[in-house]
Amino acid sequence: MPYKEREIGKLYYTIGEVADMFRVNTSLIRFWEKEFEILKPV
C-alpha cells in the first residue's frame, strides 16, 4: 500500500489526537516533549 500524506486540517491538535495519529500512548508524547526541545506544547 503506497504512503499517503494526510491533509493538514487545523493548526493545533490535542495530545490525544496526536497520539492517535501516531498510534502511540499520550505518555510517549509527553516523553518526547521532554527529550526534544523542538516539541513544545502551546
Long-range contacts (C-beta under 8 A, 24 or more apart in sequence): 12-42, 15-41
